[in-house]
C-alpha cells in the first residue's frame, strides 16, 4: 500500500515512505518484495519532507485496519446478517467462535500501527529534543514555523497511537502496553510471546494513560501539519489527518466510554460550540429540499445532501475519515462484502429489524394525548412511514434484478405494511435483495474505495447527547438531537431535524391533540405498532426518573442506528450502554434477535457473559 500522494512530488519522499513501511512490515510485498529491512537511521531523517513522508506511512497503515474494524464492529452487532455467500472468517465472527488465525481476530494490524508510531516518535524525540525542551519555557506561538511542524507531527503520532490502543482494547478487553522502544511488528510479537512480565491494561487503564498523555502534550492544540505538496491545495487533508477537531472527538469518545461524562462533555463542546477555526461544527447543516411542500400530508425530502458524506468528503461534517482511492490502488473490502453487483460477493446483508428502524419513523402523525386517562389516547392521523433521508436509497437499498426500487415502489410497499397487508408485501418483495448501500453511493461495482468515517458531526452530536443525559441535562440531550443548538442560524439543526423527523405541525390543534416527531420523554408514553402506527398501549413513567433516563438512552442508541448504521461502531454502542446500566441483556437481546429462532437462546446466553464481548487472543496459546 502506498501513500496518498505521488511520492515523486517531494524530494526523497519515496525512499523514506518505503523505508518506514518496510520497517513496520506493512504491505512490503506490494511495494517491493526485494527491498531489505533497513533500520531508520539519523541519515534517513535529514529534512522535513522525509518526516512528513514517514507520517504518511502511518496513515497507510491505518487504512489496513478498516476491514477488521468494520467486521468486528458490525458483524457481531444486531444490524448485519450473513448471506449464503458468507466466508468462513465472517461466519466465525458472527458465531462468536474465536480463531487466532482468523484475519479479523488478530491484533497484528494494530501492532504494525503502534510499531510505526513508536518508531517515528522515537526519531522525533531523539533528533529534535531541543524543540520539545523549548515548550517548557516558551509559548507555542513563539516557535519558528519549522519547529511547529515537528511538534504538530509528533502530536499526530501520539493521536494515532492512542487511537490504535483504544480500538485494540475495545476488541480484546485487556492488551499489553508495548514499550516505545519496540519499533517493529516482529519486536512487538516477540515481546508478547515472551515470558516477559508484560503490563496488561484494561479499558480504563488505557484511557487514563493516553488521555493524560495527549492532554499533557496537545493541551495547546498544536496538532497537525500541512501535507499539501507544492502547487497543490487540497482541503480534504484537514479531515483525513489528525487535527484538533479529531483530537477533541477522540478524547470525548474515550472519556464517554469510561463514563467520565463531565470530561466527555468538555471535549464535545469544544467542537459543537466552536464558532471559530477552519470548520463549522456548531450544528448540523439543514439543506434546502427540492420540491418539498410543507402543506402536503405526504412528502419525500431530497436526501442527496446526506448521501454526499459517503460519496465524498463534507468539510462541515467530517472530522476524521480514512481516505481511499482506486486509482492509487488503495481500496477496502466494504463493497466487496456488502454489494450484490459486479465482482462483489454480497456476504453481508441488513438484518430485517435494522430496516424496521427506518421504516417505523413517522411523519405528520397526530394523536390525542390524555394524561389523566391514557387508555383514551387515540390516533387522529396515522401519518406516513419512513426515514426518507437516511433510510432507503441512502443507508440501505432494495434491489430487484440489480436495480434499486424507485421511491414510488418503496412508498407503495410501505403503504401495504401500514395497512397490515403483509402477505401482499411478501409477494411484492419476492426476488428483492436488501443491501447496505452507503458504501456504494456514487461508486462503480469495481471501485471498492469508499471513504470510512471515524468521527463526523452527526455521530459526535449523538455522543454529546449521551453524556448530557448521563449527567441529568435531560432537556439539553433531547434538544441537541431534535433541534440542535440555536444561535440565530436557520441553516443548522439537530440530527433528527436535518432528517426531517423533528417537525411540529399544528393543523389548528386542540389542546389535547399532539404531534411531535422528535425525542421527548414524558410521564405517559404511548406505545405504537411499528408498522401501522396504531397506539397499542402506554407506559407510565411518572416519578421514575431512572426509567426515563434509561428510555432516553435507548432512544439515543436507536438514533445512532438510524444516523450511523454500519460505520463500525454499533457493537461498541451496545457494549457501552450495557456497561453503563449494568444490563448485559441490553446487548444480548438485541444481537440474539437477528439469529434464527433455533439459535437465539444460545447466542443470548453466550452474550449475557461479558467476557464473550471480547476476543480472547491474549488469553490463549494462539497468541
C-alpha positions, 0 to 999 in steps of 0.5 A: 500500500502506498501513500496518498500522494505521488511520492515523486512530488517531494524530494526523497519522499519515496525512499523514506515512505518505503523505508518506514513501511518496510520497517513496520512490515506493512504491505512490503510485498506490494511495494517491493518484495526485494527491498531489505529491512533497513533500520531508520537511521539519523541519515534517513531523517535529514529534512522535513519532507522525509518526516512528513513522508514517514507520517504518511506511512502511518496513515497507510497503515491505518487504512489496513485496519478498516476491514477488521474494524468494520467486521468486528464492529458490525458483524457481531452487532444486531444490524448485519446478517450473513448471506449464503455467500458468507466466508468462513472468517465472517461466519466465525465472527458472527458465531462468536467462535474465536480463531487466532488465525482468523484475519479479523481476530488478530491484533497484528494490524494494530501492532504494525500501527503502534510499531510505526508510531513508536518508531517515528516518535522515537526519531522525533524525540531523539533528533529534535529534543531541543524543540520539545525542551523549548515548550517548557519555557516558551509559548507555542506561538513563539516557535519558528514555523519549522519547529511547529511542524515537528511538534504538530507531527509528533502530536499526530503520532501520539493521536494515532497511537492512542487511537490504535490502543483504544480500538485494540482494547475495545476488541480484546478487553485487556492488551499489553502496553508495548514499550516505545522502544519496540519499533517493529511488528516482529519486536512487538510479537516477540515481546508478547510471546515472551515470558516477559512480565508484560503490563496488561491494561484494561479499558480504563487503564488505557484511557487514563494513560493516553488521555493524560498523555495527549492532554499533557502534550496537545493541551495547546492544540498544536496538532497537525501539519500541512501535507499539501505538496507544492502547487497543490491545495487540497482541503480534504487533508484537514479531515483525513489527518489528525487535527484538533477537531479529531483530537477533541472527538477522540478524547470525548469518545474515550472519556464517554466510554469510561463514563467520565461524562463531565470530561466527555462533555468538555471535549464535545463542546469544544467542537459543537460550540466552536464558532471559530477555526477552519470548520463549522461544527456548531450544528448540523447543516439543514439543506434546502429540499427540492420540491418539498411542500410543507402543506402536503400530508405526504412528502419525500425530502431530497436526501442527496445532501446526506448521501454526499458524506459517503460519496465524498468528503463534507468539510462541515461534517467530517472530522476524521475519515480514512481516505481511499482511492482506486486509482492509487490502488488503495481500496477496502473490502466494504463493497466487496462484502456488502454489494450484490453487483459486479465482482462483489460477493454480497456476504453481508446483508441488513438484518430485517429489524435494522430496516424496521428502524427506518421504516417505523419513523413517522411523519405528520402523525397526530394523536390525542394525548390524555394524561389523566386517562391514557387508555383514551389516547387515540390516533387522529392521523396515522401519518406516513412511514419512513426515514426518507433521508437516511433510510432507503436509497441512502443507508440501505437499498432494495434491489430487484434484478440489480436495480434499486426500487424507485421511491414510488415502489418503496412508498407503495410497499410501505403503504401495504405494511401500514395497512397490515397487508403483509402477505401482499408485501411478501409477494411484492418483495419476492426476488428483492435483495436488501443491501447496505448501500452507503458504501456504494453511493456514487461508486462503480461495482469495481471501485471498492474505495469508499471513504470510512468515517471515524468521527463526523458531526452527526455521530459526535452530536449523538455522543454529546447527547449521551453524556448530557443525559448521563449527567441529568441535562435531560432537556439539553440531550433531547434538544441537541438531537431534535433541534440542535443548538440555536444561535440565530442560524436557520441553516443548522439543526439537530440530527433528527431535524436535518432528517426531517423527523423533528417537525411540529405541525399544528393543523389548528390543534386542540389542546389535547391533540399532539404531534411531535416527531422528535425525542421527548420523554414524558410521564405517559408514553404511548406505545405504537405498532411499528408498522401501522402506527396504531397506539397499542398501549402506554407506559407510565413513567411518572416519578421514575426518573431512572426509567426515563433516563434509561428510555432516553438512552435507548432512544439515543442508541436507536438514533445512532442506528438510524444516523450511523448504521454500519460505520463500525461502531454499533457493537461498541454502542451496545457494549457501552450502554450495557456497561453503563446500566449494568444490563448485559441483556441490553446487548444480548437481546438485541444481537440474539434477535437477528439469529434464527429462532433455533439459535437465539437462546444460545447466542443470548446466553453466550452474550449475557457473559461479558467476557464473550464481548471480547476476543480472547487472543491474549488469553490463549496459546494462539497468541 
